[in-house]
Protein backbone atom coordinates (compact mmCIF):
# COMPACT_ATOMS: atom_id res chain seq x y z
CA UNK A 1 0.00 0.00 0.00
CA UNK A 2 1.24 3.48 -0.82
CA UNK A 3 2.64 5.28 2.23
CA UNK A 4 0.45 8.33 1.68
CA UNK A 5 -2.70 6.15 1.60
CA UNK A 6 -1.57 4.46 4.80
CA UNK A 7 -0.97 7.83 6.48
CA UNK A 8 -4.41 9.05 5.41
CA UNK A 9 -6.03 5.84 6.65
CA UNK A 10 -4.28 6.21 10.02
CA UNK A 11 -5.40 9.84 10.34
CA UNK A 12 -8.98 8.90 9.50
CA UNK A 13 -8.86 6.11 12.09
CA UNK A 14 -7.43 8.50 14.68
CA UNK A 15 -10.07 11.10 13.88
CA UNK A 16 -12.80 8.48 14.26
CA UNK A 17 -11.53 7.48 17.70
CA UNK A 18 -11.04 11.08 18.81
CA UNK A 19 -14.46 12.25 17.65
CA UNK A 20 -16.19 9.50 19.62
CA UNK A 21 -14.39 10.36 22.85
CA UNK A 22 -15.93 12.36 25.65
CA UNK A 23 -15.72 14.83 27.28
CA UNK A 24 -13.26 16.48 24.88
CA UNK A 25 -14.61 19.14 22.58
CA UNK A 26 -14.31 18.97 18.81
CA UNK A 27 -11.83 21.84 18.98
CA UNK A 28 -9.59 19.89 21.38
CA UNK A 29 -9.76 16.83 19.15
CA UNK A 30 -8.88 18.88 16.07
CA UNK A 31 -6.00 20.52 17.92
CA UNK A 32 -4.61 17.13 18.95
CA UNK A 33 -4.77 15.77 15.41
CA UNK A 34 -3.02 18.90 14.15
CA UNK A 35 -0.42 18.48 16.90
CA UNK A 36 0.29 14.89 15.81
CA UNK A 37 0.75 16.03 12.21
CA UNK A 38 2.88 19.06 13.09
CA UNK A 39 5.38 17.07 15.13
CA UNK A 40 5.18 14.01 12.86
CA UNK A 41 4.24 11.85 15.83
CA UNK A 42 3.00 8.32 15.24
CA UNK A 43 -0.68 7.74 15.85
CA UNK A 44 -0.97 5.48 18.88
CA UNK A 45 -3.49 2.69 19.40
CA UNK A 46 -7.02 3.69 20.43
CA UNK A 47 -6.48 3.51 24.22
CA UNK A 48 -3.21 5.41 24.07
CA UNK A 49 -4.78 7.94 21.72
CA UNK A 50 -7.51 8.70 24.25
CA UNK A 51 -4.96 8.99 27.08
CA UNK A 52 -2.51 11.19 25.14
CA UNK A 53 -5.19 13.50 23.78
CA UNK A 54 -6.49 14.09 27.30
CA UNK A 55 -2.98 14.88 28.52
CA UNK A 56 -2.62 17.29 25.62
CA UNK A 57 -5.94 19.00 26.45
CA UNK A 58 -4.88 19.33 30.10
CA UNK A 59 -1.56 20.83 28.98
CA UNK A 60 -3.36 23.40 26.81
CA UNK A 61 -5.45 24.49 29.80
CA UNK A 62 -2.33 24.76 31.97
CA UNK A 63 -0.53 26.70 29.22
CA UNK A 64 -3.43 29.13 28.76
CA UNK A 65 -3.65 29.75 32.52
CA UNK A 66 0.09 30.32 32.79
CA UNK A 67 0.28 32.61 29.75
CA UNK A 68 -2.66 34.73 30.92
CA UNK A 69 -0.99 35.38 34.28
CA UNK A 70 0.71 38.80 34.00
CA UNK A 71 3.13 37.93 36.82
CA UNK A 72 4.78 35.21 34.70
CA UNK A 73 8.09 36.21 33.14
CA UNK A 74 7.99 33.59 30.35
CA UNK A 75 5.41 31.94 28.09
CA UNK A 76 4.58 28.27 27.71
CA UNK A 77 4.06 26.80 24.28
CA UNK A 78 3.25 23.56 22.50
CA UNK A 79 6.16 21.30 21.63
CA UNK A 80 6.78 17.61 20.89
CA UNK A 81 6.43 16.80 24.60
CA UNK A 82 3.00 18.37 25.14
CA UNK A 83 1.16 15.04 25.26
CA UNK A 84 3.54 13.41 27.72
CA UNK A 85 3.64 13.29 31.51
CA UNK A 86 6.59 14.66 33.49
CA UNK A 87 7.62 11.10 34.23
N, C-alpha and C positions, 0 to 999 in steps of 0.2 A: 504494500500500500504506500502511496506517495506520502512523504513526511508532512506536507502541508495539509493533506486530507486527515491524517492522523491527529495533527495539532488542532484542527477545527473540530474534529469529533470529540477530542478531550475537552475542549473549551465548552462545547455544547453540553457534554455530560456534566461538567462542573457547574455550568449555569443552571441546569435542571436541578441538581442537588441543592445549590444555594437558594434558588427561588422557591423551594419547598420547605426551607428551614423557617423556624420561628424562634425568637421574636424579632430577628433582624429585619430591617426595612429594606426595600428594594434598592434604595440609594447605597446602603452599606454593602449589599451584595454586589452591586455594580462596581463600587469602589474596590472591593476585594478582588474581583476578577481583573480589573484594570491594574491593580497592584501586582498580581501574579504575572501578567503580561509584561509590565514595565521592567520588572526585575528578572524576567525570564526564569521564574521559579517553576518547578515541576508541579503539576496538579496532583495533590495527594488523593488517597482513596476517600470514599464518602465520609467515613467517621472522622478522619483527620481533617478533611476539608471543613466540616462543621466546626471542629475544635479551633482550627487555625483562623477561620474567618471571625469567630467570636473574639479570639485574642486580638485580632486586628481591629475590630470594632471598639473594643475596650481601650486599645492604644490610641485610637483616634479621639475618643472622649478625653482621655488623659492629656493628649497633646493640645486639644482645643482649650481645655481648662488652664493648662500651663501657659500657653501663648496669650491668653486673654488676661492674664495676671500682670498688671503694670509693674509690679515689684520684681519680676523676673528679669535677669540681665541677659538671657539667651533664649533662643527659640528652639522648640522641638520640631522635628520633621519626620517624614516617612522615609525609611530606608529598607534595605533588604532584610533587616532583623525585626521589622514591625509586627510580624505575626508569630514571634517567638517569645518564650518566657525568659526571665532573667537567668534561670538555671541553664 
